[in-house]
Amino acid sequence: MGNPFRPVTFDSSWLTSTVSALAAGIYTESAFDRLPILADALQDAGCDNEDILTHFRSDGPHVKGCWALDLVLGKA
């Protein structure tokens, strides 16, 4: 769950085809070990949000319903 006192917004310009494909695959396959790769793809797309990038690069644990992954997938 994200910090309710510092809500994070997702800039749609970060949603490249690579980011979309990675996020969908991670979610569908519960392949949370790929989250650091998603962080790199987001950074390449211009994402500079440290909350999102740090979360994807952290050890977790990560599960379906992850606030940051849901944000990327438009589920949040």
mmJSON file of the N, C-alpha and C atoms, coordinates in Angstrom:
{"data_MODEL":{"atom_site":{
"group_PDB":["ATOM","ATOM","ATOM","ATOM","ATOM","ATOM","ATOM","ATOM","ATOM","ATOM","ATOM","ATOM","ATOM","ATOM","ATOM","ATOM","ATOM","ATOM","ATOM","ATOM","ATOM","ATOM","ATOM","ATOM","ATOM","ATOM","ATOM","ATOM","ATOM","ATOM","ATOM","ATOM","ATOM","ATOM","ATOM","ATOM","ATOM","ATOM","ATOM","ATOM","ATOM","ATOM","ATOM","ATOM","ATOM","ATOM","ATOM","ATOM","ATOM","ATOM","ATOM","ATOM","ATOM","ATOM","ATOM","ATOM","ATOM","ATOM","ATOM","ATOM","ATOM","ATOM","ATOM","ATOM","ATOM","ATOM","ATOM","ATOM","ATOM","ATOM","ATOM","ATOM","ATOM","ATOM","ATOM","ATOM","ATOM","ATOM","ATOM","ATOM","ATOM","ATOM","ATOM","ATOM","ATOM","ATOM","ATOM","ATOM","ATOM","ATOM","ATOM","ATOM","ATOM","ATOM","ATOM","ATOM","ATOM","ATOM","ATOM","ATOM","ATOM","ATOM","ATOM","ATOM","ATOM","ATOM","ATOM","ATOM","ATOM","ATOM","ATOM","ATOM","ATOM","ATOM","ATOM","ATOM","ATOM","ATOM","ATOM","ATOM","ATOM","ATOM","ATOM","ATOM","ATOM","ATOM","ATOM","ATOM","ATOM","ATOM","ATOM","ATOM","ATOM","ATOM","ATOM","ATOM","ATOM","ATOM","ATOM","ATOM","ATOM","ATOM","ATOM","ATOM","ATOM","ATOM","ATOM","ATOM","ATOM","ATOM","ATOM","ATOM","ATOM","ATOM","ATOM","ATOM","ATOM","ATOM","ATOM","ATOM","ATOM","ATOM","ATOM","ATOM","ATOM","ATOM","ATOM","ATOM","ATOM","ATOM","ATOM","ATOM","ATOM","ATOM","ATOM","ATOM","ATOM","ATOM","ATOM","ATOM","ATOM","ATOM","ATOM","ATOM","ATOM","ATOM","ATOM","ATOM","ATOM","ATOM","ATOM","ATOM","ATOM","ATOM","ATOM","ATOM","ATOM","ATOM","ATOM","ATOM","ATOM","ATOM","ATOM","ATOM","ATOM","ATOM","ATOM","ATOM","ATOM","ATOM","ATOM","ATOM","ATOM","ATOM","ATOM","ATOM","ATOM","ATOM","ATOM","ATOM","ATOM","ATOM","ATOM","ATOM","ATOM","ATOM","ATOM","ATOM"],
"id":[1,2,3,4,5,6,7,8,9,10,11,12,13,14,15,16,17,18,19,20,21,22,23,24,25,26,27,28,29,30,31,32,33,34,35,36,37,38,39,40,41,42,43,44,45,46,47,48,49,50,51,52,53,54,55,56,57,58,59,60,61,62,63,64,65,66,67,68,69,70,71,72,73,74,75,76,77,78,79,80,81,82,83,84,85,86,87,88,89,90,91,92,93,94,95,96,97,98,99,100,101,102,103,104,105,106,107,108,109,110,111,112,113,114,115,116,117,118,119,120,121,122,123,124,125,126,127,128,129,130,131,132,133,134,135,136,137,138,139,140,141,142,143,144,145,146,147,148,149,150,151,152,153,154,155,156,157,158,159,160,161,162,163,164,165,166,167,168,169,170,171,172,173,174,175,176,177,178,179,180,181,182,183,184,185,186,187,188,189,190,191,192,193,194,195,196,197,198,199,200,201,202,203,204,205,206,207,208,209,210,211,212,213,214,215,216,217,218,219,220,221,222,223,224,225,226,227,228],
"type_symbol":["N","C","C","N","C","C","N","C","C","N","C","C","N","C","C","N","C","C","N","C","C","N","C","C","N","C","C","N","C","C","N","C","C","N","C","C","N","C","C","N","C","C","N","C","C","N","C","C","N","C","C","N","C","C","N","C","C","N","C","C","N","C","C","N","C","C","N","C","C","N","C","C","N","C","C","N","C","C","N","C","C","N","C","C","N","C","C","N","C","C","N","C","C","N","C","C","N","C","C","N","C","C","N","C","C","N","C","C","N","C","C","N","C","C","N","C","C","N","C","C","N","C","C","N","C","C","N","C","C","N","C","C","N","C","C","N","C","C","N","C","C","N","C","C","N","C","C","N","C","C","N","C","C","N","C","C","N","C","C","N","C","C","N","C","C","N","C","C","N","C","C","N","C","C","N","C","C","N","C","C","N","C","C","N","C","C","N","C","C","N","C","C","N","C","C","N","C","C","N","C","C","N","C","C","N","C","C","N","C","C","N","C","C","N","C","C","N","C","C","N","C","C","N","C","C","N","C","C"],
"label_atom_id":["N","CA","C","N","CA","C","N","CA","C","N","CA","C","N","CA","C","N","CA","C","N","CA","C","N","CA","C","N","CA","C","N","CA","C","N","CA","C","N","CA","C","N","CA","C","N","CA","C","N","CA","C","N","CA","C","N","CA","C","N","CA","C","N","CA","C","N","CA","C","N","CA","C","N","CA","C","N","CA","C","N","CA","C","N","CA","C","N","CA","C","N","CA","C","N","CA","C","N","CA","C","N","CA","C","N","CA","C","N","CA","C","N","CA","C","N","CA","C","N","CA","C","N","CA","C","N","CA","C","N","CA","C","N","CA","C","N","CA","C","N","CA","C","N","CA","C","N","CA","C","N","CA","C","N","CA","C","N","CA","C","N","CA","C","N","CA","C","N","CA","C","N","CA","C","N","CA","C","N","CA","C","N","CA","C","N","CA","C","N","CA","C","N","CA","C","N","CA","C","N","CA","C","N","CA","C","N","CA","C","N","CA","C","N","CA","C","N","CA","C","N","CA","C","N","CA","C","N","CA","C","N","CA","C","N","CA","C","N","CA","C","N","CA","C","N","CA","C","N","CA","C","N","CA","C","N","CA","C","N","CA","C","N","CA","C"],
"label_alt_id":[null,null,null,null,null,null,null,null,null,null,null,null,null,null,null,null,null,null,null,null,null,null,null,null,null,null,null,null,null,null,null,null,null,null,null,null,null,null,null,null,null,null,null,null,null,null,null,null,null,null,null,null,null,null,null,null,null,null,null,null,null,null,null,null,null,null,null,null,null,null,null,null,null,null,null,null,null,null,null,null,null,null,null,null,null,null,null,null,null,null,null,null,null,null,null,null,null,null,null,null,null,null,null,null,null,null,null,null,null,null,null,null,null,null,null,null,null,null,null,null,null,null,null,null,null,null,null,null,null,null,null,null,null,null,null,null,null,null,null,null,null,null,null,null,null,null,null,null,null,null,null,null,null,null,null,null,null,null,null,null,null,null,null,null,null,null,null,null,null,null,null,null,null,null,null,null,null,null,null,null,null,null,null,null,null,null,null,null,null,null,null,null,null,null,null,null,null,null,null,null,null,null,null,null,null,null,null,null,null,null,null,null,null,null,null,null,null,null,null,null,null,null,null,null,null,null,null,null],
"label_comp_id":["MET","MET","MET","GLY","GLY","GLY","ASN","ASN","ASN","PRO","PRO","PRO","PHE","PHE","PHE","ARG","ARG","ARG","PRO","PRO","PRO","VAL","VAL","VAL","THR","THR","THR","PHE","PHE","PHE","ASP","ASP","ASP","SER","SER","SER","SER","SER","SER","TRP","TRP","TRP","LEU","LEU","LEU","THR","THR","THR","SER","SER","SER","THR","THR","THR","VAL","VAL","VAL","SER","SER","SER","ALA","ALA","ALA","LEU","LEU","LEU","ALA","ALA","ALA","ALA","ALA","ALA","GLY","GLY","GLY","ILE","ILE","ILE","TYR","TYR","TYR","THR","THR","THR","GLU","GLU","GLU","SER","SER","SER","ALA","ALA","ALA","PHE","PHE","PHE","ASP","ASP","ASP","ARG","ARG","ARG","LEU","LEU","LEU","PRO","PRO","PRO","ILE","ILE","ILE","LEU","LEU","LEU","ALA","ALA","ALA","ASP","ASP","ASP","ALA","ALA","ALA","LEU","LEU","LEU","GLN","GLN","GLN","ASP","ASP","ASP","ALA","ALA","ALA","GLY","GLY","GLY","CYS","CYS","CYS","ASP","ASP","ASP","ASN","ASN","ASN","GLU","GLU","GLU","ASP","ASP","ASP","ILE","ILE","ILE","LEU","LEU","LEU","THR","THR","THR","HIS","HIS","HIS","PHE","PHE","PHE","ARG","ARG","ARG","SER","SER","SER","ASP","ASP","ASP","GLY","GLY","GLY","PRO","PRO","PRO","HIS","HIS","HIS","VAL","VAL","VAL","LYS","LYS","LYS","GLY","GLY","GLY","CYS","CYS","CYS","TRP","TRP","TRP","ALA","ALA","ALA","LEU","LEU","LEU","ASP","ASP","ASP","LEU","LEU","LEU","VAL","VAL","VAL","LEU","LEU","LEU","GLY","GLY","GLY","LYS","LYS","LYS","ALA","ALA","ALA"],
"label_asym_id":["A","A","A","A","A","A","A","A","A","A","A","A","A","A","A","A","A","A","A","A","A","A","A","A","A","A","A","A","A","A","A","A","A","A","A","A","A","A","A","A","A","A","A","A","A","A","A","A","A","A","A","A","A","A","A","A","A","A","A","A","A","A","A","A","A","A","A","A","A","A","A","A","A","A","A","A","A","A","A","A","A","A","A","A","A","A","A","A","A","A","A","A","A","A","A","A","A","A","A","A","A","A","A","A","A","A","A","A","A","A","A","A","A","A","A","A","A","A","A","A","A","A","A","A","A","A","A","A","A","A","A","A","A","A","A","A","A","A","A","A","A","A","A","A","A","A","A","A","A","A","A","A","A","A","A","A","A","A","A","A","A","A","A","A","A","A","A","A","A","A","A","A","A","A","A","A","A","A","A","A","A","A","A","A","A","A","A","A","A","A","A","A","A","A","A","A","A","A","A","A","A","A","A","A","A","A","A","A","A","A","A","A","A","A","A","A","A","A","A","A","A","A","A","A","A","A","A","A"],
"label_entity_id":["1","1","1","1","1","1","1","1","1","1","1","1","1","1","1","1","1","1","1","1","1","1","1","1","1","1","1","1","1","1","1","1","1","1","1","1","1","1","1","1","1","1","1","1","1","1","1","1","1","1","1","1","1","1","1","1","1","1","1","1","1","1","1","1","1","1","1","1","1","1","1","1","1","1","1","1","1","1","1","1","1","1","1","1","1","1","1","1","1","1","1","1","1","1","1","1","1","1","1","1","1","1","1","1","1","1","1","1","1","1","1","1","1","1","1","1","1","1","1","1","1","1","1","1","1","1","1","1","1","1","1","1","1","1","1","1","1","1","1","1","1","1","1","1","1","1","1","1","1","1","1","1","1","1","1","1","1","1","1","1","1","1","1","1","1","1","1","1","1","1","1","1","1","1","1","1","1","1","1","1","1","1","1","1","1","1","1","1","1","1","1","1","1","1","1","1","1","1","1","1","1","1","1","1","1","1","1","1","1","1","1","1","1","1","1","1","1","1","1","1","1","1","1","1","1","1","1","1"],
"label_seq_id":[1,1,1,2,2,2,3,3,3,4,4,4,5,5,5,6,6,6,7,7,7,8,8,8,9,9,9,10,10,10,11,11,11,12,12,12,13,13,13,14,14,14,15,15,15,16,16,16,17,17,17,18,18,18,19,19,19,20,20,20,21,21,21,22,22,22,23,23,23,24,24,24,25,25,25,26,26,26,27,27,27,28,28,28,29,29,29,30,30,30,31,31,31,32,32,32,33,33,33,34,34,34,35,35,35,36,36,36,37,37,37,38,38,38,39,39,39,40,40,40,41,41,41,42,42,42,43,43,43,44,44,44,45,45,45,46,46,46,47,47,47,48,48,48,49,49,49,50,50,50,51,51,51,52,52,52,53,53,53,54,54,54,55,55,55,56,56,56,57,57,57,58,58,58,59,59,59,60,60,60,61,61,61,62,62,62,63,63,63,64,64,64,65,65,65,66,66,66,67,67,67,68,68,68,69,69,69,70,70,70,71,71,71,72,72,72,73,73,73,74,74,74,75,75,75,76,76,76],
"pdbx_PDB_ins_code":[null,null,null,null,null,null,null,null,null,null,null,null,null,null,null,null,null,null,null,null,null,null,null,null,null,null,null,null,null,null,null,null,null,null,null,null,null,null,null,null,null,null,null,null,null,null,null,null,null,null,null,null,null,null,null,null,null,null,null,null,null,null,null,null,null,null,null,null,null,null,null,null,null,null,null,null,null,null,null,null,null,null,null,null,null,null,null,null,null,null,null,null,null,null,null,null,null,null,null,null,null,null,null,null,null,null,null,null,null,null,null,null,null,null,null,null,null,null,null,null,null,null,null,null,null,null,null,null,null,null,null,null,null,null,null,null,null,null,null,null,null,null,null,null,null,null,null,null,null,null,null,null,null,null,null,null,null,null,null,null,null,null,null,null,null,null,null,null,null,null,null,null,null,null,null,null,null,null,null,null,null,null,null,null,null,null,null,null,null,null,null,null,null,null,null,null,null,null,null,null,null,null,null,null,null,null,null,null,null,null,null,null,null,null,null,null,null,null,null,null,null,null,null,null,null,null,null,null],
"Cartn_x":[0.847,0.0,0.889,0.554,1.318,1.064,1.792,1.649,0.421,-0.615,-1.83,-1.609,-0.513,-0.22,0.598,1.105,1.834,1.354,0.155,-0.355,0.55,0.69,1.545,0.659,1.024,0.296,1.197,0.575,1.291,1.111,2.203,2.182,1.995,0.95,0.636,1.747,2.608,3.715,4.734,4.713,5.612,5.114,3.886,3.261,3.614,4.843,5.301,4.847,5.037,4.665,5.503,6.749,7.621,7.123,6.819,6.312,5.009,4.114,2.822,3.002,3.852,4.068,4.715,5.716,6.362,5.38,4.639,3.696,2.632,2.092,1.063,1.619,2.817,3.434,3.732,4.221,4.511,3.235,2.181,0.905,0.324,0.258,-0.347,0.405,1.718,2.549,3.041,2.614,3.123,4.646,5.251,6.701,7.325,7.186,7.609,9.125,9.863,11.31,11.686,10.734,10.98,10.698,10.272,9.945,11.128,12.362,13.479,13.634,13.31,13.364,12.288,11.116,10.048,10.486,11.178,11.686,12.634,13.517,14.448,13.694,12.67,11.879,11.133,10.608,9.92,10.895,12.069,13.073,13.472,13.632,13.942,12.828,11.584,10.428,10.267,11.153,11.109,10.586,10.235,9.736,10.874,10.605,11.589,10.991,9.877,9.207,9.937,10.633,11.446,10.609,9.361,8.502,8.243,7.914,7.629,8.902,9.963,11.204,11.811,11.837,12.393,11.567,10.244,9.38,9.646,9.727,9.959,11.352,12.279,13.639,13.864,12.869,13.012,12.82,13.223,13.11,11.678,10.806,9.401,9.129,8.221,7.587,6.592,6.446,5.502,4.424,3.211,2.063,1.124,0.188,-0.863,-1.61,-1.943,-2.567,-1.547,-0.296,0.777,0.356,0.417,-0.067,0.646,1.943,2.696,2.391,2.315,1.98,0.561,-0.352,-1.737,-1.798,-0.943,-0.885,-0.458,0.555,1.03,-0.037,-0.745,-1.757,-3.1,-3.203,-4.459,-5.532,-5.122,-6.078,-6.269,-5.439,-5.515,-6.246],
"Cartn_y":[-1.173,0.0,1.231,2.182,3.408,4.301,5.39,6.347,7.221,7.142,7.932,9.432,9.826,11.244,11.818,10.941,11.353,10.528,10.81,10.004,10.12,9.018,8.954,8.95,9.754,9.755,9.165,8.594,7.961,8.803,9.221,10.028,9.09,9.292,8.393,8.35,9.348,9.324,8.234,7.711,6.624,5.27,5.218,3.946,3.597,3.182,2.766,1.332,0.862,-0.522,-1.495,-1.162,-2.015,-2.073,-0.911,-0.846,-1.631,-1.435,-2.136,-3.646,-4.11,-5.546,-6.155,-5.472,-5.968,-6.04,-4.966,-4.92,-6.004,-6.174,-7.192,-8.594,-8.846,-10.151,-10.434,-9.434,-9.59,-9.914,-9.197,-9.416,-10.789,-11.116,-12.375,-13.596,-13.513,-14.658,-14.613,-13.59,-13.375,-13.44,-12.82,-12.847,-11.595,-11.481,-10.264,-10.072,-11.109,-10.977,-10.06,-9.778,-8.89,-7.418,-7.105,-5.715,-4.758,-5.149,-4.224,-3.908,-4.857,-4.606,-3.597,-3.718,-2.74,-1.36,-1.287,0.002,0.621,-0.188,0.317,0.823,0.073,0.484,1.787,1.912,3.155,4.328,4.097,5.16,5.555,4.571,4.857,5.662,5.467,6.183,7.576,7.925,9.269,9.342,8.207,8.208,8.593,9.601,10.017,9.956,9.227,9.118,8.085,8.567,7.689,6.679,7.029,6.084,4.839,5.053,3.944,3.15,3.847,3.18,2.398,3.014,2.347,1.131,1.26,0.133,-1.051,-0.815,-1.903,-2.514,-1.758,-2.282,-2.884,-2.793,-3.33,-4.842,-5.455,-6.911,-7.374,-6.479,-6.863,-7.291,-8.151,-9.051,-8.322,-8.816,-8.26,-9.297,-8.812,-9.691,-8.998,-9.763,-9.143,-8.163,-7.025,-5.974,-4.95,-5.134,-4.188,-2.804,-1.811,-0.474,0.094,-0.138,0.456,-0.263,-1.584,-2.336,-2.022,-1.933,-1.555,-0.158,0.739,2.098,2.059,1.273,1.149,0.515,-0.476,-1.188,-0.449,0.671,1.432,0.83,0.009,-0.63,0.177,1.172,1.965,3.261],
"Cartn_z":[0.0,0.0,0.0,-0.81,-0.892,0.308,0.389,1.475,1.209,2.075,1.835,2.0,2.617,2.807,1.659,0.811,-0.39,-1.561,-2.048,-3.161,-4.387,-5.084,-6.266,-7.494,-8.453,-9.717,-10.795,-11.784,-12.883,-14.127,-14.713,-15.93,-17.121,-17.879,-18.991,-20.048,-20.085,-21.056,-20.72,-19.51,-19.112,-19.601,-20.071,-20.452,-21.901,-22.09,-23.412,-23.665,-24.872,-25.169,-24.347,-24.105,-23.29,-21.851,-21.286,-19.907,-19.801,-20.745,-20.725,-20.779,-21.692,-21.845,-20.605,-20.06,-18.847,-17.68,-17.461,-16.341,-16.47,-17.672,-17.887,-17.643,-18.136,-17.936,-16.474,-15.775,-14.342,-13.592,-13.905,-13.217,-13.54,-14.815,-15.261,-14.739,-14.773,-14.404,-12.959,-12.207,-10.834,-10.809,-11.807,-11.981,-11.364,-10.055,-9.36,-9.358,-9.711,-9.831,-11.002,-11.887,-13.038,-12.721,-11.514,-11.183,-11.355,-11.017,-11.289,-12.776,-13.637,-15.085,-15.465,-14.846,-15.084,-14.616,-13.487,-12.996,-14.016,-14.587,-15.609,-16.84,-17.268,-18.438,-18.151,-16.953,-16.582,-16.576,-16.025,-15.998,-17.422,-18.297,-19.704,-20.366,-19.895,-20.451,-19.842,-18.9,-18.326,-16.904,-16.323,-14.948,-14.0,-13.17,-12.17,-10.763,-10.637,-9.348,-8.485,-7.468,-6.624,-5.846,-5.477,-4.763,-5.609,-6.868,-7.778,-8.073,-8.463,-8.854,-7.691,-6.513,-5.336,-4.955,-5.041,-4.695,-5.621,-6.923,-7.878,-7.721,-7.195,-7.014,-5.629,-4.77,-3.416,-3.411,-2.328,-2.197,-1.942,-1.629,-1.419,0.0,0.216,-0.738,-1.635,-2.84,-3.802,-4.089,-4.254,-4.516,-5.493,-6.05,-6.863,-5.961,-6.515,-5.722,-5.257,-5.665,-5.355,-5.859,-4.974,-5.318,-6.552,-6.673,-7.784,-9.099,-9.049,-10.269,-10.71,-9.764,-10.096,-10.708,-10.235,-10.782,-12.251,-12.565,-13.936,-14.831,-14.291,-15.066,-15.126,-14.449,-14.462,-13.579,-12.63,-11.727,-10.454,-10.243,-9.007,-9.234],
"occupancy":[1.0,1.0,1.0,1.0,1.0,1.0,1.0,1.0,1.0,1.0,1.0,1.0,1.0,1.0,1.0,1.0,1.0,1.0,1.0,1.0,1.0,1.0,1.0,1.0,1.0,1.0,1.0,1.0,1.0,1.0,1.0,1.0,1.0,1.0,1.0,1.0,1.0,1.0,1.0,1.0,1.0,1.0,1.0,1.0,1.0,1.0,1.0,1.0,1.0,1.0,1.0,1.0,1.0,1.0,1.0,1.0,1.0,1.0,1.0,1.0,1.0,1.0,1.0,1.0,1.0,1.0,1.0,1.0,1.0,1.0,1.0,1.0,1.0,1.0,1.0,1.0,1.0,1.0,1.0,1.0,1.0,1.0,1.0,1.0,1.0,1.0,1.0,1.0,1.0,1.0,1.0,1.0,1.0,1.0,1.0,1.0,1.0,1.0,1.0,1.0,1.0,1.0,1.0,1.0,1.0,1.0,1.0,1.0,1.0,1.0,1.0,1.0,1.0,1.0,1.0,1.0,1.0,1.0,1.0,1.0,1.0,1.0,1.0,1.0,1.0,1.0,1.0,1.0,1.0,1.0,1.0,1.0,1.0,1.0,1.0,1.0,1.0,1.0,1.0,1.0,1.0,1.0,1.0,1.0,1.0,1.0,1.0,1.0,1.0,1.0,1.0,1.0,1.0,1.0,1.0,1.0,1.0,1.0,1.0,1.0,1.0,1.0,1.0,1.0,1.0,1.0,1.0,1.0,1.0,1.0,1.0,1.0,1.0,1.0,1.0,1.0,1.0,1.0,1.0,1.0,1.0,1.0,1.0,1.0,1.0,1.0,1.0,1.0,1.0,1.0,1.0,1.0,1.0,1.0,1.0,1.0,1.0,1.0,1.0,1.0,1.0,1.0,1.0,1.0,1.0,1.0,1.0,1.0,1.0,1.0,1.0,1.0,1.0,1.0,1.0,1.0,1.0,1.0,1.0,1.0,1.0,1.0,1.0,1.0,1.0,1.0,1.0,1.0],
"B_iso_or_equiv":[0.0,0.0,0.0,0.0,0.0,0.0,0.0,0.0,0.0,0.0,0.0,0.0,0.0,0.0,0.0,0.0,0.0,0.0,0.0,0.0,0.0,0.0,0.0,0.0,0.0,0.0,0.0,0.0,0.0,0.0,0.0,0.0,0.0,0.0,0.0,0.0,0.0,0.0,0.0,0.0,0.0,0.0,0.0,0.0,0.0,0.0,0.0,0.0,0.0,0.0,0.0,0.0,0.0,0.0,0.0,0.0,0.0,0.0,0.0,0.0,0.0,0.0,0.0,0.0,0.0,0.0,0.0,0.0,0.0,0.0,0.0,0.0,0.0,0.0,0.0,0.0,0.0,0.0,0.0,0.0,0.0,0.0,0.0,0.0,0.0,0.0,0.0,0.0,0.0,0.0,0.0,0.0,0.0,0.0,0.0,0.0,0.0,0.0,0.0,0.0,0.0,0.0,0.0,0.0,0.0,0.0,0.0,0.0,0.0,0.0,0.0,0.0,0.0,0.0,0.0,0.0,0.0,0.0,0.0,0.0,0.0,0.0,0.0,0.0,0.0,0.0,0.0,0.0,0.0,0.0,0.0,0.0,0.0,0.0,0.0,0.0,0.0,0.0,0.0,0.0,0.0,0.0,0.0,0.0,0.0,0.0,0.0,0.0,0.0,0.0,0.0,0.0,0.0,0.0,0.0,0.0,0.0,0.0,0.0,0.0,0.0,0.0,0.0,0.0,0.0,0.0,0.0,0.0,0.0,0.0,0.0,0.0,0.0,0.0,0.0,0.0,0.0,0.0,0.0,0.0,0.0,0.0,0.0,0.0,0.0,0.0,0.0,0.0,0.0,0.0,0.0,0.0,0.0,0.0,0.0,0.0,0.0,0.0,0.0,0.0,0.0,0.0,0.0,0.0,0.0,0.0,0.0,0.0,0.0,0.0,0.0,0.0,0.0,0.0,0.0,0.0,0.0,0.0,0.0,0.0,0.0,0.0,0.0,0.0,0.0,0.0,0.0,0.0],
"pdbx_formal_charge":[null,null,null,null,null,null,null,null,null,null,null,null,null,null,null,null,null,null,null,null,null,null,null,null,null,null,null,null,null,null,null,null,null,null,null,null,null,null,null,null,null,null,null,null,null,null,null,null,null,null,null,null,null,null,null,null,null,null,null,null,null,null,null,null,null,null,null,null,null,null,null,null,null,null,null,null,null,null,null,null,null,null,null,null,null,null,null,null,null,null,null,null,null,null,null,null,null,null,null,null,null,null,null,null,null,null,null,null,null,null,null,null,null,null,null,null,null,null,null,null,null,null,null,null,null,null,null,null,null,null,null,null,null,null,null,null,null,null,null,null,null,null,null,null,null,null,null,null,null,null,null,null,null,null,null,null,null,null,null,null,null,null,null,null,null,null,null,null,null,null,null,null,null,null,null,null,null,null,null,null,null,null,null,null,null,null,null,null,null,null,null,null,null,null,null,null,null,null,null,null,null,null,null,null,null,null,null,null,null,null,null,null,null,null,null,null,null,null,null,null,null,null,null,null,null,null,null,null],
"auth_seq_id":[1,1,1,2,2,2,3,3,3,4,4,4,5,5,5,6,6,6,7,7,7,8,8,8,9,9,9,10,10,10,11,11,11,12,12,12,13,13,13,14,14,14,15,15,15,16,16,16,17,17,17,18,18,18,19,19,19,20,20,20,21,21,21,22,22,22,23,23,23,24,24,24,25,25,25,26,26,26,27,27,27,28,28,28,29,29,29,30,30,30,31,31,31,32,32,32,33,33,33,34,34,34,35,35,35,36,36,36,37,37,37,38,38,38,39,39,39,40,40,40,41,41,41,42,42,42,43,43,43,44,44,44,45,45,45,46,46,46,47,47,47,48,48,48,49,49,49,50,50,50,51,51,51,52,52,52,53,53,53,54,54,54,55,55,55,56,56,56,57,57,57,58,58,58,59,59,59,60,60,60,61,61,61,62,62,62,63,63,63,64,64,64,65,65,65,66,66,66,67,67,67,68,68,68,69,69,69,70,70,70,71,71,71,72,72,72,73,73,73,74,74,74,75,75,75,76,76,76],
"auth_comp_id":["MET","MET","MET","GLY","GLY","GLY","ASN","ASN","ASN","PRO","PRO","PRO","PHE","PHE","PHE","ARG","ARG","ARG","PRO","PRO","PRO","VAL","VAL","VAL","THR","THR","THR","PHE","PHE","PHE","ASP","ASP","ASP","SER","SER","SER","SER","SER","SER","TRP","TRP","TRP","LEU","LEU","LEU","THR","THR","THR","SER","SER","SER","THR","THR","THR","VAL","VAL","VAL","SER","SER","SER","ALA","ALA","ALA","LEU","LEU","LEU","ALA","ALA","ALA","ALA","ALA","ALA","GLY","GLY","GLY","ILE","ILE","ILE","TYR","TYR","TYR","THR","THR","THR","GLU","GLU","GLU","SER","SER","SER","ALA","ALA","ALA","PHE","PHE","PHE","ASP","ASP","ASP","ARG","ARG","ARG","LEU","LEU","LEU","PRO","PRO","PRO","ILE","ILE","ILE","LEU","LEU","LEU","ALA","ALA","ALA","ASP","ASP","ASP","ALA","ALA","ALA","LEU","LEU","LEU","GLN","GLN","GLN","ASP","ASP","ASP","ALA","ALA","ALA","GLY","GLY","GLY","CYS","CYS","CYS","ASP","ASP","ASP","ASN","ASN","ASN","GLU","GLU","GLU","ASP","ASP","ASP","ILE","ILE","ILE","LEU","LEU","LEU","THR","THR","THR","HIS","HIS","HIS","PHE","PHE","PHE","ARG","ARG","ARG","SER","SER","SER","ASP","ASP","ASP","GLY","GLY","GLY","PRO","PRO","PRO","HIS","HIS","HIS","VAL","VAL","VAL","LYS","LYS","LYS","GLY","GLY","GLY","CYS","CYS","CYS","TRP","TRP","TRP","ALA","ALA","ALA","LEU","LEU","LEU","ASP","ASP","ASP","LEU","LEU","LEU","VAL","VAL","VAL","LEU","LEU","LEU","GLY","GLY","GLY","LYS","LYS","LYS","ALA","ALA","ALA"],
"auth_asym_id":["A","A","A","A","A","A","A","A","A","A","A","A","A","A","A","A","A","A","A","A","A","A","A","A","A","A","A","A","A","A","A","A","A","A","A","A","A","A","A","A","A","A","A","A","A","A","A","A","A","A","A","A","A","A","A","A","A","A","A","A","A","A","A","A","A","A","A","A","A","A","A","A","A","A","A","A","A","A","A","A","A","A","A","A","A","A","A","A","A","A","A","A","A","A","A","A","A","A","A","A","A","A","A","A","A","A","A","A","A","A","A","A","A","A","A","A","A","A","A","A","A","A","A","A","A","A","A","A","A","A","A","A","A","A","A","A","A","A","A","A","A","A","A","A","A","A","A","A","A","A","A","A","A","A","A","A","A","A","A","A","A","A","A","A","A","A","A","A","A","A","A","A","A","A","A","A","A","A","A","A","A","A","A","A","A","A","A","A","A","A","A","A","A","A","A","A","A","A","A","A","A","A","A","A","A","A","A","A","A","A","A","A","A","A","A","A","A","A","A","A","A","A","A","A","A","A","A","A"],
"auth_atom_id":["N","CA","C","N","CA","C","N","CA","C","N","CA","C","N","CA","C","N","CA","C","N","CA","C","N","CA","C","N","CA","C","N","CA","C","N","CA","C","N","CA","C","N","CA","C","N","CA","C","N","CA","C","N","CA","C","N","CA","C","N","CA","C","N","CA","C","N","CA","C","N","CA","C","N","CA","C","N","CA","C","N","CA","C","N","CA","C","N","CA","C","N","CA","C","N","CA","C","N","CA","C","N","CA","C","N","CA","C","N","CA","C","N","CA","C","N","CA","C","N","CA","C","N","CA","C","N","CA","C","N","CA","C","N","CA","C","N","CA","C","N","CA","C","N","CA","C","N","CA","C","N","CA","C","N","CA","C","N","CA","C","N","CA","C","N","CA","C","N","CA","C","N","CA","C","N","CA","C","N","CA","C","N","CA","C","N","CA","C","N","CA","C","N","CA","C","N","CA","C","N","CA","C","N","CA","C","N","CA","C","N","CA","C","N","CA","C","N","CA","C","N","CA","C","N","CA","C","N","CA","C","N","CA","C","N","CA","C","N","CA","C","N","CA","C","N","CA","C","N","CA","C","N","CA","C","N","CA","C","N","CA","C","N","CA","C"],
"pdbx_PDB_model_num":[1,1,1,1,1,1,1,1,1,1,1,1,1,1,1,1,1,1,1,1,1,1,1,1,1,1,1,1,1,1,1,1,1,1,1,1,1,1,1,1,1,1,1,1,1,1,1,1,1,1,1,1,1,1,1,1,1,1,1,1,1,1,1,1,1,1,1,1,1,1,1,1,1,1,1,1,1,1,1,1,1,1,1,1,1,1,1,1,1,1,1,1,1,1,1,1,1,1,1,1,1,1,1,1,1,1,1,1,1,1,1,1,1,1,1,1,1,1,1,1,1,1,1,1,1,1,1,1,1,1,1,1,1,1,1,1,1,1,1,1,1,1,1,1,1,1,1,1,1,1,1,1,1,1,1,1,1,1,1,1,1,1,1,1,1,1,1,1,1,1,1,1,1,1,1,1,1,1,1,1,1,1,1,1,1,1,1,1,1,1,1,1,1,1,1,1,1,1,1,1,1,1,1,1,1,1,1,1,1,1,1,1,1,1,1,1,1,1,1,1,1,1,1,1,1,1,1,1]
}}}
